[in-house]
Amino acid sequence: MINLQDDVNKRDNLYRVYFDVGTSKSRGFLLKGLRVLDQMKKKIGSKDVAIEDDQKLLKREIKKLYRNIKADNSLKDKDIEEIYLSGMVTSKFGFKEVPHIPTPVTIEKLAESIYSYEDEIFGRDINLIRGLKTFSDDREINAENFSEINNVRGEEIEIFGIVSRCSKNKFHVFMPGSHTHIARIENGEIKDLLSSFTGELFQVISEHTLLSPSIDLSCEKYDVEMLKKGFQHSEELGMNRSLYLINTMQMFTDIDKNKKTSYLEGIILGDLIRLFRRRWPDAQDVMVAAKPALGFAYEKLLENYDYNIVEFNCESELSVEGFKMILNYLWQR
């Protein structure tokens, strides 16, 4: 006779390691059951593979992170039941290039699509959580339709972390970062995505153009008036002219860096928000999963429209919350 309680006890006492791997940084988590016992960070990501032209660099560095997690917790490889990774590991600059899965996607579909293989550097089986795309597998991508594609690697598991803690049945969530993604959620399912450059565009403009002396990269509080002025000008004058006006402010005014930085953020975010409105004119409940300063900027610009801004504390590790949902599903199969 099967003892279900024995299965639960065994499950809750097994160790697993989960890695959330990004473009420039990675995080590793040690779990026992669903409890996070330890976590570590390392400045390594898929960008380093591309820069160094070393396909195994990321694997070696993540393996070091794995060894450190084990050592700090007095564990050996045989003590770790499973290893999971999400994010850029499934890209061509990751561990192994694995195709995205098409939306709509439930947590069940995401869990069922996990790609498992024996990795030569880890010397054991590892499990890769795949990214998502808004394009069916049976459609050919060509010059006529490539603009229809949106995709994520890593944000999908963070989105499900939000879903696990949000009581709304239908909402849209902004996921700002180097690349900002917006997801449409209905009844716990990721229905659609919208992907764009924001953070990376801000960085390039503020560090590698003649506008760099005008921008404060450490800005933690935006000037609302200038934020909204950047938004307005980008709509009326276009992005190109609006960006030039930052140089105009530098040459002919004493407007400070904070105001000019706020203006730049308004230009970049405004372009995305207008695209969001065109794509989903029926949007009502909107959430922004970002650090306080950037979340404030988005919310102030979204206030221009009749949205219900859903308050959400994103200080916790959303990717781990999403990973726990995957584990729960796999255990209940």
Steps between C-alpha positions, in 0.01 A plus 500: 500500500634846403550733797436853373635652821833326444514656151431845646767458769755381245417788265532759776842372604667492157747766394474674165704779346343757269688759292347814351746600226482841337689706244757634746434337838384169641349384827507157657255368760515196726158360586392224736150416396350842436718681756786718376799425724767703326563723198801645322564746218772522238573760231489261209249460219445426134654836401838380630486194272442726197775745600762235581392272214526207742196273479583316823578807713149528646487131588835515679401804703157361593672175601721705735190663646350152544815381682489802731137437590578139585812587699329770705226255596724194554339311213638270233379450144317180599295701752348715223197328354459729196645808334277745311592811301294770333573814299775546243626142544274394212644760261789448256726672754378284786529132587310355207280672246145375552199631303247728668151365558208693348242690703249461653685323783382366834730392783415142403610553141822670615579214739424234239732669250812489721800382299720248684840374389830375640745788512869423448630769738256428781539127438132435570148568374381860516161650418454811285179703530413632157415853393181610320415651162183641344522299181380149431753233407327420171543853360804602298667822612575730208542865397123548496414381851809527725353810669231277653750312718556579865703278728638459852765288670485511878213747541245221450585339835494841673157567350370174644650606833277808478201290394543284812450806720252712303125466551410665167368269228597732216781754503806628316843510660800711397836326559763776460863410445765511229216381280155589629221250448129542560286192558125456468369262767158335499396244762858416590607454138755710308290587197721746314824699520644830381880536495719809457830673577482745790774450758761417238397800290523725809848364576632544147370858476622600846846341473598504132364824349569870544202503738694308767612816694129587540390169654517384862527120496450486877165682484265352760216752488359639178366851447135443409459818294805422282405133478163598356656764277729237344194280447309788337786615277574149374138476388487847343854530360616139467778321686787637289417869550413447867839341567674796335319733739701349788807642328318830459434511874868429565617785276249774575344442844595430860253211528661245729595138424207353692252687285678409176520134609128503578432651158700222330312232694171659397602482133594133515213378718244711317575329172433160660186608685343633179575168329344318795181704464472423131559129550255449788238778498286297743767497775371602844704351787870576453793399719864610486755252640801728543728660755335798676650784292422346161163372619417857607590629152278248322209559736516879460485466122226237511298743714440697180248231413210336679683190627466333837859477626526177698732545798748216531806441716765358268782500755485121528671271249224458243689236301516275807127543557439391140741207540305384806185492285681271255611268780149486643361399162768236440440350844126475444515334157 
